[in-house]
């Protein structure tokens, strides 16, 4: 207990609670696109609060969960927020933001999920036992604090965000959710487009072994993930732990849901959020920003100025505090793009782009075999063979680190296009774009291939290429085929990127990336053929 209290004091000293973020809310735009600075709410810094109180919460099966509580000091009923820890962290994660919310007039309870640190039990990975825990935590909150039972919210980052979304399906008492760097479909997160993500899963397993107690079920799933071709048990396990499975129950409960993620999240790819957002019928908001997992909201955990946490204040103030923050009248889809402080708002995902430009893949040629990426369909009678199973200089880097560095520095992964071996990859480039291009949404790639391989993996990369041939990675997406095929249709991950005037777009497709456990065998061959194209969403 002494150690936990000393960590709390250190965290509070290191992070400035966001009491200085006093900017009035702006009026909402009623147009399809609103661009400008995001409104930031005033923080009620003068409200007297209690100190942190450490408590033990028994769950339904007797497992004891470690938690802390902070609240306004005055008597009365208050709206309440439950914070759920990220993977490998504990209830001390949110001390700065818990203090900030308490000053805004909330009872705040943060708890450590089962299996991690001092909480009992074994890691259930957002499974049924974790759902029993969230109910037990809300039960304890209502029985032992000044929390108003009609105004309970839940929030979390990463692991805590997925549990928060799931809890909203199983507990109708939860009226509002803020989910940051979240997943809605665990199967897609771990095995999207039939492609395994070994770096992410290895990291999760390593952290669990270091600071937690993995269950036998989790250990078996992790082992099968790396060693078995039969992933049907993993899919069943993952669906149970996916909010998308319970979207009907969530819609019946009608919690107000705010989700925020990075475009380049290497743990939870963003398209799953787009699909889930479209199915929600209650109050909802979706925010995307540049960066990888937990980058957009990370500094806010220290209480530093942060746009994601600003939205969280306004969201909970509106749907739990009953205040007119204006967030409910603003367009609910919010996009930020690299290299700009501007904020774009849209009424729904369908309005993020206004047109689609089909760009055909032509026959590679020239000294360095490069194909045209053009609006001219040209001839379908061409073929470009490559050798599979060998990496190229085109890759997405290291999970968390590469895209996190890009978000913090503005320097994305780069590659010099002539250096990409055409024997191991296909490369197609557009002409210089005189006016540039405003990419918004999810590009779609249709490929015709010629391959005798029953299995294989392709990774598609989209680059912004400058006059010297240096490409800056805009986004990428893998896909694996598990039976013989001649066509591949791939929906790339959501992106918002402005291509500068005079630059070219480059599409690179190879068969190996360190982020993924692919199915391409070294030394085998395949060929790209005519009748392939890229549908580019533009505004």
N, C-alpha and C positions, 0 to 999 in steps of 0.2 A: 504493500500500500504506500509506503514511504517513497519508493522508487517512482510509482505512478504519479504521485503528487508533485515530485520534483520535476518530472518531465512536463507536467502541465504548466508549472511556473516558468520553465525555460521556454516553452512554446509561446506562452503569452508575452514574454519579454521579447522574443525574437520577431513575432508578427504583430503588426499594428492592426488592431481591430478596426474594421472599416467604418469609422465614425466620421471620417472627413470627406465622405463621398456625397456631398450635399449639392445635388443638381436637380431642379424640378423636372417632373415628367413632361415630355413633349406631347402635343396633341397627335393622335394617330392619323396616318394617311389613309384615305379611302380609295386611292388609286391602286392599280395592279402592282406598281413598283414604287417603293419609297426609298430614296437614297439619302443618307445623312448620318449625323452622329446619333448614337443610341442614347435614349433618355436614361439618366441615372438617378436613383431615388435618394431622398434624404434619409440618413440613418439617425434614429432617435437616440442620440448619445447620452442624454441626460437621465434616462430611466435607471433608477437604482436597481441593482441585481444582487442576488445571493452569490455566494461562492460556489465552486463546484463541489458537489456531494457525490461520493462514490458509493454505489449500491450493487447488491447482488440480486439478480432476477431469476427465479426458478421457472424453467420452461415446463411444458405439459408432461414431458417424460422424466422430469427431475433434474435434467441438466441445468447447471447454474451458469448464467450469462453475466459477465462483468459489464458495468455500465456507469455512466456519470450523468448527473442532472444539474442544470442551472436554470434559474427562473427570475422573473421580476420579484423584487423584495416585498412590494405591497400586497396586501391580501386582495382576493378577488379571483374570478375565473379568467383564464387566458387561453388563446389558441396555442396549440402544441405541435412540435416537430420532432420526429424520430430520425436520427441520423444513423446510417448503417455503414460500417467500415469497408474500406477497399480491401482487396485480396492481400493478405499478409500484414495489414495494419490493424489497429485496435481502436477502442473508443476515444483515445486521446487525439485521433486524427483531426477532429473538428473543433478543437477547443477555441480557436479564434472565431470561427463562424458561429459556434454555439453562443459564445459571449455576445457577438454582434446581434444575433437574433433575440437573445434575452433582453438586451437593451431596447429592442424594437417592440417588446411586449409579448414574448413567447416563452412558454415553458419548453425547454429543449432537453431531450434525452438522447444520448449517444451510447450505443452498445457494441460490444465485440461479438461477432458471430461465432457460433459453436465451432469448436475445433481449433481456433486460433488463440494464441497467447494464453491468458489466464481463464478464458471461458472454457467450460467443460465440454465433453462430447467429442465427436470426430467431425471433420469437415464434410458437409453434406452437399456442397456446391449448389446452393440455391434450390435444394430439393425439398421434399415434403416436410422434413424435420425443421428446416429453416422457416417454412411457412408457419409451422406451429410456434416457432420462436417469435416471429413478428407479432402474432396474436397475443402471445404471453407478454411481450413487451408493452403492447398497447393496453392490455388489461392492467398491468402494474402501473403504468403511467396514469391511467384514469383513477385508480384506487389510491394512489399515494402522492399525487401532486394536485396543483390547482388547474390542471388541464381541463378545458371545456370539451366534453365528449362529442359535441357537434362540430368541432373545428380541429381535427387531427390531420396532420400531414406527415409525409415521409420523404426522405431524400438520401442520396448517396452518390458516391463517385465510383465508377467501374463496377466491381463486385457488388458494392452497396446499391448501385443504381439498378442492376438487374433484379436484386431481391426486392427493391422498392416497387418496381413495376409489377412483379409477381404478387406482392402483398396486396396491391390494389385490386387484384382479381379475387383474392380470398377473404378480404376483410372490408366489408362495406363501410366501416367507420372511417376509413381513410378517404379524405375529401380532396386532397391535393398531393401531387407527386412532382419532385424535381429529380430528374435522372441525368447525370452527367457522365460522359464517356460510357454509354450504356450499350447493352445488347438487348435485342428483342427476340432473336432466334439463335440459340446456342449452337445448333447444328450448322447453320450458315457461318457462324463465327469460327468454328473449328474445322469445317469441311466444306466451305463455300465452293460452288462449281466443281464438286467432287475432288477438291485439292486440299491436302493436309497442310497445316501451318505449324511446322515443328518448333520453330524458335519460340513462338508464343506459348505453346503447350509445355515445352521444356522449362520455360521461365516460371510458369504457374506451378508446375510440379516441384521445381527446386525451392521456390519460396514456401510452398506448403510443407515440404520436408524440413525446412529450416525453422520455421516459427509456428508450425501447426501440427496437427495429428490427422493425417489423411485417413479416410475410411478405407476399408478393404475394397469397397465398390469403386471409389475414385481411383485407387491404385490400379485396379484391374482395367478400368477404362483407359487410363493413361498408357498402360503397357500395351493394350490392344491397339491403341491409336498408332503406335510406332511399328508394331510387329505384325499386324494382321491385315489381310485384305478384306475380311468380313467386318464391315463397320456398321452393320444393321443394329447390333446391340447398342453401339454408341449413339446412333441416331435416335433410338427409342429413349435412351437415358437423357439425351439432350433436349428432346421435345418436351419432356416433363418439366424441364428447367427453362422454358422459353415463354415469355409473356405473350408471344404471338399465338401460342396454343390456346390461350385463355382470353383472347380478345373479346369474345362475346360476353364473358363474365365481367370484364373490365367495363365494357359499354353499358351493361346493366347497372353497375355501381356508379358510373359517371363521375369518376374523379377527374379533376383538372390536371392534365399531364403536360409538363414541360420537359423536352429532351434536348440535350446539347452534346454535340460530338465534333470531332475533327474529320476533315475530308480524308486524311491519310492515316486513319487509325489502323494500325497493324494488328490490333487485338480484335476489335469489333468493327468490321467494315461498314460504311455508312448506309449502303443501299437497304439493308434490313430495316433501318429506322424509317426510311422513306415509305416502304411498303406498309409497315405497321402504322405509321402516322395517317396514311390514307384510309385505314380501316377504323380509326377511332371516331366515335360520334359525339363525345363530350368535349368540353373545353380543352384545347390543345395548342401547343406551340413547338416548333422545331427550329433549332438554331445550329448552323454549321459554321465552322471557322477553320482557318489553316492549322495544320499541325497533326501530331500523332496522339496517342492515347494519353489522356489526362493533361495535355499541354495547355489547352484553352483555359481550364479552370484551376490549374495547379497552383499558381501563385496566390489565388484567392484563398486557398486553405491557410495561408499565413495571415489572412486579413488584409492583404494588399489590394489596391484597386484592381477590379476585374469585371469584365463585361458579363461573364456567365453568372457570377454571383449577384451582380446588379439585377439581372433578370430574375434570379431566384428570390431576391427581396421583393421585387414587384409582384411576382407570381403568388407567393405566399401571402403578402399583404392584401392582395385582391381576393384570393379564394379562401383564405383562413381569417385574415384580419378584417375583411369587409371594407377595405379602403378602395377608393376610386383611383387606382394608379394609372389607368389608361391602357394597361397591357392587354386587357380583354377586347379592346376595340381596334387594336392594331392588326395589320395582316400577320398571320401566324407563322409564316415561313420566313426565316431570317438568315441571310447569307452574308458572310464576310469573305473577302478574297485576299490572296497574298499581296503584300506591298501596299495596302490601302487601309485607312481607318474608316472608310465609308461603309455604311450598312444598307443592305438592300432588303426590302420586305415584299412579300408576295401573298396573295390570298390563298394559294394552295400550291402544291408542287407542280401541277400541270401548267401554271403560268410562269414558272421559273424561266422557261425559254419561249420564244415566239415563233421560231422556225427550226426546221431541220435541214441541214445541207448534206446531201449524199455525195461522198467522195470515193471514187472508184480506185481500186488498187490495180496499177498497170504492170506490164512486164518489166522487171528490172533489167537495166542495161548500163553501158558505159564502163569506164576503166574500173570504177568501184561500183559493182552492180547495185544500183539503186532504182527502185521503181517510182513512177509518178503517183501522186495522190491527188486526183483531179476530178472535177465535175464531169469530165468527158468519159463516157463508159468505155470507149476504145474497143479493142478486140478482146474476146474471151479466150482466144486460142493461144494461151501461153502457159508455161509451167516453170517454177523456180524451185529446184531441189535444195534441201539443206540436210546437214548431218545432225541428228538428235543427240541429246545427252551431254552436250558440252556447253559450258557457260560462256557468256560474252560480257563485254563491258557494260552492257545494258542490264542493270539490276536495281532492285528497290532498296538495297542496303540491309541494315540491321534493325530488327524489331525495336520500336520505341526510340532508339538513338538517332537514326538517320533523319527521320521526319521531324523528330523533336528538335534536333539541331537546326533543321530548315526553318521551323516556325520561330525559333528564338533568334536566329541570325539573318533570316531572309535568303539564305543560300541553299537552294534545293539540290538534290542529287543531279549531277551533270555528267555528260559523256560527249566526247568528240565523235561525231557521226562517222567520219572515215575510219575510225579505229574499230568499229564493230565488224567482226569477221562475217562476211556475207556467206561463208560456207556453213555457218552455224545459226544464221538469223536472216529473216527477210526485213528489208528496210525500204520504206516508201516515204517520199517527201513531196509536199506541195510546192507550188511556186511561191515566191515571196508575196505576202498578203499586203497590198498597198495601204489598206485602212486597218490592218490588224484583224482581230476576231474576238468576239465576246462569247466565251463558252460557258453555258449554264445548263447543268443537268447531267444526264447519264448517256455518254456516247454508246452506240450499239455497233458491234462488229459482226459482219457476216463473212465467213471464210469458206471457200471450197478448197479442199485438200485432196491429195492423193497419197494414201499411206496404207501399207499392208500391215501395220502394227495394230494389234488388238487394243493396246492401251498407249496413251501418250499424254503429255502435258505441254501446253503452250502458255506463254505469258505475253500479254500485249501491253506495250508501253506507249504513251503519247507524250511527245516532247515539243517544247517551244524552242526552235532552233534559230540562233542569231546568225549574222553575216559570216562569222568565222567558222561556222559548222558546229558550234558548241550547243548541245541540247540541254535544256532544263526540264526535268521531269515534271509533267503536269499530273499524271496519274497512271496507274497500272492495274491490271486485273489478270489473275490466272484462270485457266480452265483445263480440266482433264477429261478425256474421253475414255470410257471403260469397256467399250465394245467397238468393233470396226465401224467407221463412219466416213463420209465424204463431205459433210458440211458441219460447221460449228457456228452457233449463234451465241454471242457473248455480250452481255450487258455490262459495260464498265462501271466502275464506282462513280458516285456523284462527284462533281467538280464544279468550281466557279473560278474561271481564269480568264484574264484579258491578255491576248496575244498582242505584243506591240506591233505597230505598223512596220512593214518591211521584213518581218520575221516569217519563217516557214514553220509549218506543222510537220512533224515526223512521226510516223508509226513504225515501231520496231516490234517484231515478234520473234522470240526465241523459245527455247525449250527447257531452260534451267534457270532457277533463281534461288539464292540462299534462303529466302524467306519461306520457301515451299518444299514439301517432300513430293516430288513429281513422279510421274510414271514413264518418263522417256528413257529408253535404254540406250546406253552409250554405243555409238557406232551405227545405229539404225538410221534409216533415212525416211524422209517424207518430202512432199512438194506442195507448195502453194500454187494454185491455179487460177485462171481467169474466172470472172463471175463473183468476185469478192468486193466488198465495199465497207466503208465506215460511215455511219449516220451520225453527224455531229450536231448536237443541240446548240442553237445560237440565240442570242438576244440582240 
